[in-house]
Amino acid sequence: MKAMKPADIRKLSAEEIRSKITDARDEMMKLRFQQVSGQLTDASRLNILRKDIARMETILAEMIRNAAVEGAK
């Protein structure tokens, strides 16, 4: 699976992004268990997920910050 592009993430609502972050964290936990038990076949997926989570959290923080600035005007 390919990494999510920032433009695709920005099209989502804040709730959808939160949901995707939760799903990605669950998948990452499962992959870590597979890695520890020696069953993981695609180790690069861990790095992709880690970066996707960081990307989604960054964009979510931007959305929250922009909403606060718009609300303050």
C-alpha positions as CSV (number, residue, x, y, z in Angstrom):
1,M,0.0,0.0,0.0
2,K,1.3,3.4,-0.9
3,A,1.7,6.4,1.4
4,M,-1.1,8.9,1.6
5,K,-0.5,12.2,-0.2
6,P,-1.0,15.4,1.8
7,A,-3.5,16.7,-0.8
8,D,-5.7,13.6,-0.3
9,I,-5.6,14.0,3.5
10,R,-6.6,17.7,3.3
11,K,-9.7,16.7,1.4
12,L,-10.9,14.7,4.4
13,S,-12.8,16.1,7.4
14,A,-11.2,16.3,10.9
15,E,-13.2,13.3,12.1
16,E,-12.2,11.2,9.1
17,I,-8.6,12.0,9.7
18,R,-8.9,11.0,13.4
19,S,-10.5,7.8,12.3
20,K,-7.7,7.0,9.8
21,I,-5.1,7.8,12.5
22,T,-6.7,5.3,14.9
23,D,-6.9,2.7,12.1
24,A,-3.2,3.2,11.2
25,R,-2.1,3.0,14.8
26,D,-4.0,-0.3,15.2
27,E,-2.4,-1.7,12.0
28,M,1.0,-0.5,13.2
29,M,0.5,-2.3,16.5
30,K,-0.4,-5.6,14.7
31,L,2.6,-5.2,12.4
32,R,4.9,-4.7,15.4
33,F,3.6,-7.9,17.0
34,Q,4.2,-9.7,13.7
35,Q,7.7,-8.3,13.6
36,V,8.5,-9.5,17.1
37,S,7.2,-13.0,16.4
38,G,9.1,-13.2,13.1
39,Q,6.0,-13.3,10.9
40,L,6.3,-9.9,9.3
41,T,7.0,-10.1,5.5
42,D,7.0,-6.4,4.5
43,A,9.0,-4.4,7.1
44,S,8.8,-1.3,4.9
45,R,5.1,-1.0,5.8
46,L,6.0,0.0,9.3
47,N,7.9,3.0,8.0
48,I,5.2,4.0,5.6
49,L,2.6,3.8,8.4
50,R,4.7,5.8,10.8
51,K,5.1,8.6,8.3
52,D,1.4,8.5,7.3
53,I,0.4,8.9,11.0
54,A,2.8,11.8,11.4
55,R,1.5,13.4,8.2
56,M,-2.1,13.0,9.2
57,E,-1.4,14.4,12.7
58,T,0.4,17.4,11.2
59,I,-2.4,18.2,8.8
60,L,-5.0,17.8,11.6
61,A,-3.1,20.2,13.8
62,E,-3.0,22.7,10.9
63,M,-6.8,22.3,10.4
64,I,-7.4,22.9,14.1
65,R,-5.1,25.9,14.2
66,N,-6.7,27.4,11.1
67,A,-10.2,26.9,12.6
68,A,-9.1,28.7,15.8
69,V,-7.7,31.6,13.8
70,E,-10.8,31.9,11.7
71,G,-12.9,31.7,14.9
72,A,-10.9,34.5,16.5
73,K,-11.6,36.9,13.6
